[in-house]
Amino acid sequence: MRRMDWLPVAQAALRAHGLAAWWIYDFRGTNPVAARFVGMPDAHFSRRVVLAVPAEGTPVFLAHAIERGAAVRGPWPVRTYADRQGLRDALAALNPGGPVAIEYSPEADLPYVSHVDAGTVELLRALGVDVRSSAEVLQAFATWTPAQVAAHERAAEAVMAVAHGAFDEIRRLRAAGAEVREAAVQTWIAARFAERGLVTGHDAIVGFGPNAGDPHYAPVAGSDRALAEGEVVLIDLWAKEDHPDAPFADVTWMGTCGAPTPEVLRAWTAVRDARDLAVRVLAERYAAGDPPAGWEVDRAVRDHLTAAGYGDAFVHRTGHSLGMAMTHGEAAHLDDFETKDVRRLTPGFGITVEPGVYVPTFGVRSEIDVMLEADGPRVTTGLQTELERV
């Protein structure tokens, strides 16, 4: 990433959030953010470095004196330090006198951006630096390109086709009088994605009956479950095109073997309505010109499920941003449960919405993908309204 690609975006974000500077600190790769922005992929630094990005003006790169030769090959003016006191003096001299963003989160409540160690935060505060989180600065880089949006849409179309195909395969096996096992359906899904040239990272979740009550259940051939009459079928599958910048699509589709029980139907209705509530909250806040923070959408969904009697049965966040390296991205998540994600769900990237209810005898989840656009949320996957029957 070249300087001109990201510096204006970073500085605009700093000004918008009342931050005086962004200090990108790293020690031997402990901060993965640094590699994205420092812009010296061929340089090796064995000591602590800081790229100090002011809200206005030219950034400065701070490196150890013995590594000045590598530092000056970069695009930034260089300052150096040698001993411990020299580091402290250099950091104090860089202090802009206003809030400084670093890869830190108060009480690590956003672990996705909390990469700077506690000792370094203590040092900066001892030097009088007003340490803040860089979460909102990093959020400014979450926007997908038109090509990435198109890649996600193609992946979403493929994921939906494979999801429907998986339920058709279960029906075919049952019609033939064959046993239907979780691992076999999982293998069938993997083969269909491979035929389409898509990658997944790891295999789909296929859970029958009580196994669907484990949100991250992983079937293992030989110890997996055979589908029985009356059981729920949960299939959570994801895939992306096979190039680094392609975003994932991620969907959960639900069904029952035979007619659903009243308990399953009640849980399904609550989950489906909670999912639709999340999209509605997003649409209403966008229409008001006030995109919500991730935690606000999660709270609305969680309150709905609690009112329906399922508060203790919803044991994960409502959704996550979609990534390129993995299904879970680096932008805002819909979370007021595992964390409190204060980042706003601003236009330009994709998220999942996936409320669930999990009890000992079954689990229900409904997951869709939503593209956040300037005029509001757009669902890019299927929108399941009724349970599949197999």
Secondary structure as a PSIPRED ss2 file (coil, helix, strand):
# PSIPRED VFORMAT (PSIPRED V4.0)

   1 M C   1.000  0.000  0.000
   2 R C   1.000  0.000  0.000
   3 R H   0.000  1.000  0.000
   4 M H   0.000  1.000  0.000
   5 D H   0.000  1.000  0.000
   6 W H   0.000  1.000  0.000
   7 L H   0.000  1.000  0.000
   8 P H   0.000  1.000  0.000
   9 V H   0.000  1.000  0.000
  10 A H   0.000  1.000  0.000
  11 Q H   0.000  1.000  0.000
  12 A H   0.000  1.000  0.000
  13 A H   0.000  1.000  0.000
  14 L H   0.000  1.000  0.000
  15 R H   0.000  1.000  0.000
  16 A H   0.000  1.000  0.000
  17 H C   1.000  0.000  0.000
  18 G C   1.000  0.000  0.000
  19 L C   1.000  0.000  0.000
  20 A C   1.000  0.000  0.000
  21 A E   0.000  0.000  1.000
  22 W E   0.000  0.000  1.000
  23 W E   0.000  0.000  1.000
  24 I E   0.000  0.000  1.000
  25 Y E   0.000  0.000  1.000
  26 D E   0.000  0.000  1.000
  27 F C   1.000  0.000  0.000
  28 R C   1.000  0.000  0.000
  29 G C   1.000  0.000  0.000
  30 T C   1.000  0.000  0.000
  31 N C   1.000  0.000  0.000
  32 P H   0.000  1.000  0.000
  33 V H   0.000  1.000  0.000
  34 A H   0.000  1.000  0.000
  35 A H   0.000  1.000  0.000
  36 R H   0.000  1.000  0.000
  37 F H   0.000  1.000  0.000
  38 V C   1.000  0.000  0.000
  39 G C   1.000  0.000  0.000
  40 M C   1.000  0.000  0.000
  41 P C   1.000  0.000  0.000
  42 D C   1.000  0.000  0.000
  43 A C   1.000  0.000  0.000
  44 H C   1.000  0.000  0.000
  45 F C   1.000  0.000  0.000
  46 S C   1.000  0.000  0.000
  47 R C   1.000  0.000  0.000
  48 R C   1.000  0.000  0.000
  49 V E   0.000  0.000  1.000
  50 V E   0.000  0.000  1.000
  51 L E   0.000  0.000  1.000
  52 A E   0.000  0.000  1.000
  53 V E   0.000  0.000  1.000
  54 P E   0.000  0.000  1.000
  55 A C   1.000  0.000  0.000
  56 E C   1.000  0.000  0.000
  57 G C   1.000  0.000  0.000
  58 T C   1.000  0.000  0.000
  59 P C   1.000  0.000  0.000
  60 V E   0.000  0.000  1.000
  61 F E   0.000  0.000  1.000
  62 L E   0.000  0.000  1.000
  63 A E   0.000  0.000  1.000
  64 H E   0.000  0.000  1.000
  65 A H   0.000  1.000  0.000
  66 I H   0.000  1.000  0.000
  67 E H   0.000  1.000  0.000
  68 R H   0.000  1.000  0.000
  69 G H   0.000  1.000  0.000
  70 A H   0.000  1.000  0.000
  71 A H   0.000  1.000  0.000
  72 V C   1.000  0.000  0.000
  73 R C   1.000  0.000  0.000
  74 G C   1.000  0.000  0.000
  75 P C   1.000  0.000  0.000
  76 W C   1.000  0.000  0.000
  77 P C   1.000  0.000  0.000
  78 V E   0.000  0.000  1.000
  79 R E   0.000  0.000  1.000
  80 T E   0.000  0.000  1.000
  81 Y E   0.000  0.000  1.000
  82 A C   1.000  0.000  0.000
  83 D C   1.000  0.000  0.000
  84 R H   0.000  1.000  0.000
  85 Q H   0.000  1.000  0.000
  86 G H   0.000  1.000  0.000
  87 L H   0.000  1.000  0.000
  88 R H   0.000  1.000  0.000
  89 D H   0.000  1.000  0.000
  90 A H   0.000  1.000  0.000
  91 L H   0.000  1.000  0.000
  92 A H   0.000  1.000  0.000
  93 A H   0.000  1.000  0.000
  94 L H   0.000  1.000  0.000
  95 N C   1.000  0.000  0.000
  96 P C   1.000  0.000  0.000
  97 G C   1.000  0.000  0.000
  98 G C   1.000  0.000  0.000
  99 P E   0.000  0.000  1.000
 100 V E   0.000  0.000  1.000
 101 A E   0.000  0.000  1.000
 102 I E   0.000  0.000  1.000
 103 E C   1.000  0.000  0.000
 104 Y C   1.000  0.000  0.000
 105 S C   1.000  0.000  0.000
 106 P H   0.000  1.000  0.000
 107 E H   0.000  1.000  0.000
 108 A H   0.000  1.000  0.000
 109 D C   1.000  0.000  0.000
 110 L C   1.000  0.000  0.000
 111 P C   1.000  0.000  0.000
 112 Y C   1.000  0.000  0.000
 113 V C   1.000  0.000  0.000
 114 S C   1.000  0.000  0.000
 115 H C   1.000  0.000  0.000
 116 V C   1.000  0.000  0.000
 117 D C   1.000  0.000  0.000
 118 A H   0.000  1.000  0.000
 119 G H   0.000  1.000  0.000
 120 T H   0.000  1.000  0.000
 121 V H   0.000  1.000  0.000
 122 E H   0.000  1.000  0.000
 123 L H   0.000  1.000  0.000
 124 L H   0.000  1.000  0.000
 125 R H   0.000  1.000  0.000
 126 A H   0.000  1.000  0.000
 127 L C   1.000  0.000  0.000
 128 G C   1.000  0.000  0.000
 129 V C   1.000  0.000  0.000
 130 D E   0.000  0.000  1.000
 131 V E   0.000  0.000  1.000
 132 R E   0.000  0.000  1.000
 133 S E   0.000  0.000  1.000
 134 S C   1.000  0.000  0.000
 135 A H   0.000  1.000  0.000
 136 E H   0.000  1.000  0.000
 137 V H   0.000  1.000  0.000
 138 L H   0.000  1.000  0.000
 139 Q H   0.000  1.000  0.000
 140 A C   1.000  0.000  0.000
 141 F C   1.000  0.000  0.000
 142 A C   1.000  0.000  0.000
 143 T C   1.000  0.000  0.000
 144 W C   1.000  0.000  0.000
 145 T C   1.000  0.000  0.000
 146 P H   0.000  1.000  0.000
 147 A H   0.000  1.000  0.000
 148 Q H   0.000  1.000  0.000
 149 V H   0.000  1.000  0.000
 150 A H   0.000  1.000  0.000
 151 A H   0.000  1.000  0.000
 152 H H   0.000  1.000  0.000
 153 E H   0.000  1.000  0.000
 154 R H   0.000  1.000  0.000
 155 A H   0.000  1.000  0.000
 156 A H   0.000  1.000  0.000
 157 E H   0.000  1.000  0.000
 158 A H   0.000  1.000  0.000
 159 V H   0.000  1.000  0.000
 160 M H   0.000  1.000  0.000
 161 A H   0.000  1.000  0.000
 162 V H   0.000  1.000  0.000
 163 A H   0.000  1.000  0.000
 164 H H   0.000  1.000  0.000
 165 G H   0.000  1.000  0.000
 166 A H   0.000  1.000  0.000
 167 F H   0.000  1.000  0.000
 168 D H   0.000  1.000  0.000
 169 E H   0.000  1.000  0.000
 170 I H   0.000  1.000  0.000
 171 R H   0.000  1.000  0.000
 172 R H   0.000  1.000  0.000
 173 L H   0.000  1.000  0.000
 174 R H   0.000  1.000  0.000
 175 A H   0.000  1.000  0.000
 176 A C   1.000  0.000  0.000
 177 G C   1.000  0.000  0.000
 178 A C   1.000  0.000  0.000
 179 E C   1.000  0.000  0.000
 180 V C   1.000  0.000  0.000
 181 R E   0.000  0.000  1.000
 182 E H   0.000  1.000  0.000
 183 A H   0.000  1.000  0.000
 184 A H   0.000  1.000  0.000
 185 V H   0.000  1.000  0.000
 186 Q H   0.000  1.000  0.000
 187 T H   0.000  1.000  0.000
 188 W H   0.000  1.000  0.000
 189 I H   0.000  1.000  0.000
 190 A H   0.000  1.000  0.000
 191 A H   0.000  1.000  0.000
 192 R H   0.000  1.000  0.000
 193 F H   0.000  1.000  0.000
 194 A H   0.000  1.000  0.000
 195 E H   0.000  1.000  0.000
 196 R C   1.000  0.000  0.000
 197 G C   1.000  0.000  0.000
 198 L E   0.000  0.000  1.000
 199 V E   0.000  0.000  1.000
 200 T C   1.000  0.000  0.000
 201 G C   1.000  0.000  0.000
 202 H C   1.000  0.000  0.000
 203 D C   1.000  0.000  0.000
 204 A C   1.000  0.000  0.000
 205 I E   0.000  0.000  1.000
 206 V E   0.000  0.000  1.000
 207 G E   0.000  0.000  1.000
 208 F E   0.000  0.000  1.000
 209 G H   0.000  1.000  0.000
 210 P H   0.000  1.000  0.000
 211 N H   0.000  1.000  0.000
 212 A H   0.000  1.000  0.000
 213 G H   0.000  1.000  0.000
 214 D C   1.000  0.000  0.000
 215 P C   1.000  0.000  0.000
 216 H C   1.000  0.000  0.000
 217 Y C   1.000  0.000  0.000
 218 A C   1.000  0.000  0.000
 219 P C   1.000  0.000  0.000
 220 V C   1.000  0.000  0.000
 221 A C   1.000  0.000  0.000
 222 G C   1.000  0.000  0.000
 223 S C   1.000  0.000  0.000
 224 D C   1.000  0.000  0.000
 225 R C   1.000  0.000  0.000
 226 A E   0.000  0.000  1.000
 227 L C   1.000  0.000  0.000
 228 A C   1.000  0.000  0.000
 229 E C   1.000  0.000  0.000
 230 G C   1.000  0.000  0.000
 231 E C   1.000  0.000  0.000
 232 V E   0.000  0.000  1.000
 233 V E   0.000  0.000  1.000
 234 L E   0.000  0.000  1.000
 235 I E   0.000  0.000  1.000
 236 D E   0.000  0.000  1.000
 237 L E   0.000  0.000  1.000
 238 W E   0.000  0.000  1.000
 239 A E   0.000  0.000  1.000
 240 K E   0.000  0.000  1.000
 241 E E   0.000  0.000  1.000
 242 D C   1.000  0.000  0.000
 243 H C   1.000  0.000  0.000
 244 P C   1.000  0.000  0.000
 245 D C   1.000  0.000  0.000
 246 A C   1.000  0.000  0.000
 247 P C   1.000  0.000  0.000
 248 F C   1.000  0.000  0.000
 249 A E   0.000  0.000  1.000
 250 D E   0.000  0.000  1.000
 251 V E   0.000  0.000  1.000
 252 T E   0.000  0.000  1.000
 253 W E   0.000  0.000  1.000
 254 M E   0.000  0.000  1.000
 255 G E   0.000  0.000  1.000
 256 T E   0.000  0.000  1.000
 257 C C   1.000  0.000  0.000
 258 G C   1.000  0.000  0.000
 259 A C   1.000  0.000  0.000
 260 P C   1.000  0.000  0.000
 261 T C   1.000  0.000  0.000
 262 P H   0.000  1.000  0.000
 263 E H   0.000  1.000  0.000
 264 V H   0.000  1.000  0.000
 265 L H   0.000  1.000  0.000
 266 R H   0.000  1.000  0.000
 267 A H   0.000  1.000  0.000
 268 W H   0.000  1.000  0.000
 269 T H   0.000  1.000  0.000
 270 A H   0.000  1.000  0.000
 271 V H   0.000  1.000  0.000
 272 R H   0.000  1.000  0.000
 273 D H   0.000  1.000  0.000
 274 A H   0.000  1.000  0.000
 275 R H   0.000  1.000  0.000
 276 D H   0.000  1.000  0.000
 277 L H   0.000  1.000  0.000
 278 A H   0.000  1.000  0.000
 279 V H   0.000  1.000  0.000
 280 R H   0.000  1.000  0.000
 281 V H   0.000  1.000  0.000
 282 L H   0.000  1.000  0.000
 283 A H   0.000  1.000  0.000
 284 E H   0.000  1.000  0.000
 285 R H   0.000  1.000  0.000
 286 Y H   0.000  1.000  0.000
 287 A H   0.000  1.000  0.000
 288 A C   1.000  0.000  0.000
 289 G C   1.000  0.000  0.000
 290 D C   1.000  0.000  0.000
 291 P C   1.000  0.000  0.000
 292 P C   1.000  0.000  0.000
 293 A E   0.000  0.000  1.000
 294 G H   0.000  1.000  0.000
 295 W H   0.000  1.000  0.000
 296 E H   0.000  1.000  0.000
 297 V H   0.000  1.000  0.000
 298 D H   0.000  1.000  0.000
 299 R H   0.000  1.000  0.000
 300 A H   0.000  1.000  0.000
 301 V H   0.000  1.000  0.000
 302 R H   0.000  1.000  0.000
 303 D H   0.000  1.000  0.000
 304 H H   0.000  1.000  0.000
 305 L H   0.000  1.000  0.000
 306 T H   0.000  1.000  0.000
 307 A H   0.000  1.000  0.000
 308 A C   1.000  0.000  0.000
 309 G C   1.000  0.000  0.000
 310 Y C   1.000  0.000  0.000
 311 G H   0.000  1.000  0.000
 312 D H   0.000  1.000  0.000
 313 A H   0.000  1.000  0.000
 314 F C   1.000  0.000  0.000
 315 V C   1.000  0.000  0.000
 316 H C   1.000  0.000  0.000
 317 R C   1.000  0.000  0.000
 318 T C   1.000  0.000  0.000
 319 G E   0.000  0.000  1.000
 320 H C   1.000  0.000  0.000
 321 S E   0.000  0.000  1.000
 322 L E   0.000  0.000  1.000
 323 G C   1.000  0.000  0.000
 324 M C   1.000  0.000  0.000
 325 A C   1.000  0.000  0.000
 326 M C   1.000  0.000  0.000
 327 T C   1.000  0.000  0.000
 328 H E   0.000  0.000  1.000
 329 G C   1.000  0.000  0.000
 330 E C   1.000  0.000  0.000
 331 A C   1.000  0.000  0.000
 332 A C   1.000  0.000  0.000
 333 H C   1.000  0.000  0.000
 334 L E   0.000  0.000  1.000
 335 D C   1.000  0.000  0.000
 336 D C   1.000  0.000  0.000
 337 F C   1.000  0.000  0.000
 338 E C   1.000  0.000  0.000
 339 T C   1.000  0.000  0.000
 340 K C   1.000  0.000  0.000
 341 D C   1.000  0.000  0.000
 342 V C   1.000  0.000  0.000
 343 R C   1.000  0.000  0.000
 344 R E   0.000  0.000  1.000
 345 L C   1.000  0.000  0.000
 346 T C   1.000  0.000  0.000
 347 P C   1.000  0.000  0.000
 348 G C   1.000  0.000  0.000
 349 F C   1.000  0.000  0.000
 350 G E   0.000  0.000  1.000
 351 I E   0.000  0.000  1.000
 352 T E   0.000  0.000  1.000
 353 V E   0.000  0.000  1.000
 354 E C   1.000  0.000  0.000
 355 P C   1.000  0.000  0.000
 356 G E   0.000  0.000  1.000
 357 V E   0.000  0.000  1.000
 358 Y E   0.000  0.000  1.000
 359 V E   0.000  0.000  1.000
 360 P C   1.000  0.000  0.000
 361 T C   1.000  0.000  0.000
 362 F E   0.000  0.000  1.000
 363 G E   0.000  0.000  1.000
 364 V E   0.000  0.000  1.000
 365 R E   0.000  0.000  1.000
 366 S C   1.000  0.000  0.000
 367 E E   0.000  0.000  1.000
 368 I E   0.000  0.000  1.000
 369 D E   0.000  0.000  1.000
 370 V E   0.000  0.000  1.000
 371 M E   0.000  0.000  1.000
 372 L E   0.000  0.000  1.000
 373 E E   0.000  0.000  1.000
 374 A C   1.000  0.000  0.000
 375 D C   1.000  0.000  0.000
 376 G E   0.000  0.000  1.000
 377 P E   0.000  0.000  1.000
 378 R E   0.000  0.000  1.000
 379 V E   0.000  0.000  1.000
 380 T C   1.000  0.000  0.000
 381 T C   1.000  0.000  0.000
 382 G C   1.000  0.000  0.000
 383 L C   1.000  0.000  0.000
 384 Q C   1.000  0.000  0.000
 385 T C   1.000  0.000  0.000
 386 E C   1.000  0.000  0.000
 387 L C   1.000  0.000  0.000
 388 E E   0.000  0.000  1.000
 389 R E   0.000  0.000  1.000
 390 V C   1.000  0.000  0.000
